[in-house]
Amino acid sequence: MPKRKRLTQAQLAAKIGRATETVANIERGFALTGLETLQAISRELKVPLGHFFEGFEAERNKPRGRLDREAKAINAIKQLTDPELRVVENMLEGLIGKR
């Protein structure tokens, strides 16, 4: 999110009056935030407010448990080494290919 305007999370947090951890959690999808905060982020990053809601309708229809599992999987993937990521990628291709 902040990279669009080349801001670090800490810089963006300072500009909008929020903690760096808050900005990080919003960016990773681990925290919900109010409209006021989204408007502040939108202004600082110079993106339309609607940018934050792209794809929202499709996500809103997913069960909460599914969303939690997807977030957990994405977080785990981000922690993998490149070789480990290649293994997971191959496993996923195998699973998807069976459909």
C-alpha positions as CSV (number, residue, x, y, z in Angstrom):
1,M,0.0,0.0,0.0
2,P,2.5,2.7,1.0
3,K,4.9,1.9,-1.9
4,R,2.6,3.5,-4.4
5,K,3.8,6.9,-3.1
6,R,7.2,5.5,-1.9
7,L,6.4,5.8,1.8
8,T,7.4,3.4,4.4
9,Q,4.7,2.1,6.8
10,A,6.3,4.3,9.5
11,Q,6.1,7.4,7.3
12,L,2.5,6.8,6.3
13,A,1.6,6.1,9.9
14,A,3.1,9.4,11.1
15,K,1.3,11.3,8.3
16,I,-2.1,9.9,9.3
17,G,-1.6,9.9,13.0
18,R,-1.7,6.1,13.5
19,A,0.8,3.6,14.8
20,T,3.1,1.8,12.4
21,E,1.7,-1.5,13.6
22,T,-1.8,-0.3,12.7
23,V,-0.8,0.5,9.2
24,A,1.0,-2.8,8.8
25,N,-2.0,-4.7,10.0
26,I,-4.4,-2.8,7.7
27,E,-2.0,-3.5,4.8
28,R,-1.9,-7.2,5.5
29,G,-5.6,-7.4,6.0
30,F,-5.3,-8.4,9.7
31,A,-7.2,-5.3,10.9
32,L,-10.3,-3.5,9.9
33,T,-10.3,0.3,10.1
34,G,-12.7,3.1,10.0
35,L,-13.6,5.3,7.0
36,E,-11.7,8.3,8.5
37,T,-8.4,6.3,8.5
38,L,-9.1,5.0,5.0
39,Q,-9.7,8.6,3.8
40,A,-6.5,9.8,5.4
41,I,-4.5,6.9,3.7
42,S,-6.3,7.7,0.4
43,R,-5.2,11.3,0.6
44,E,-1.6,10.5,1.5
45,L,-1.2,7.9,-1.2
46,K,-3.2,9.9,-3.7
47,V,-5.5,7.0,-4.7
48,P,-9.2,7.1,-4.9
49,L,-11.0,5.8,-1.8
50,G,-12.7,3.1,-4.0
51,H,-9.2,1.6,-4.5
52,F,-9.5,0.0,-1.1
53,F,-12.8,-1.7,-2.0
54,E,-11.8,-3.4,-5.3
55,G,-12.8,-7.0,-5.2
56,F,-14.7,-6.5,-1.9
57,E,-18.0,-7.9,-3.1
58,A,-16.5,-11.2,-4.0
59,E,-14.6,-11.4,-0.7
60,R,-17.7,-10.4,1.3
61,N,-19.6,-13.4,0.1
62,K,-17.0,-15.9,1.4
63,P,-17.5,-17.5,4.8
64,R,-15.5,-16.1,7.6
65,G,-13.6,-19.4,8.2
66,R,-12.6,-19.4,4.5
67,L,-11.2,-15.8,4.8
68,D,-9.3,-16.7,8.0
69,R,-7.7,-19.8,6.3
70,E,-6.8,-17.7,3.2
71,A,-5.1,-15.0,5.4
72,K,-3.3,-17.6,7.4
73,A,-2.0,-19.4,4.2
74,I,-0.9,-16.1,2.7
75,N,1.0,-15.2,5.9
76,A,2.7,-18.6,6.0
77,I,3.7,-18.3,2.3
78,K,5.3,-15.0,2.9
79,Q,7.6,-16.6,5.5
80,L,8.9,-19.4,3.1
81,T,12.3,-19.4,1.5
82,D,12.4,-19.4,-2.3
83,P,13.1,-23.2,-2.5
84,E,10.2,-23.9,-0.1
85,L,7.9,-21.6,-2.1
86,R,8.7,-23.5,-5.3
87,V,7.7,-26.8,-3.6
88,V,4.4,-25.2,-2.4
89,E,3.8,-23.8,-5.9
90,N,4.2,-27.2,-7.4
91,M,1.9,-28.7,-4.9
92,L,-0.8,-26.1,-5.6
93,E,-0.4,-26.6,-9.4
94,G,-1.0,-30.3,-8.8
95,L,-4.1,-29.7,-6.7
96,I,-5.5,-27.2,-9.2
97,G,-4.7,-29.3,-12.2
98,K,-6.9,-32.1,-10.7
99,R,-10.1,-30.0,-11.2
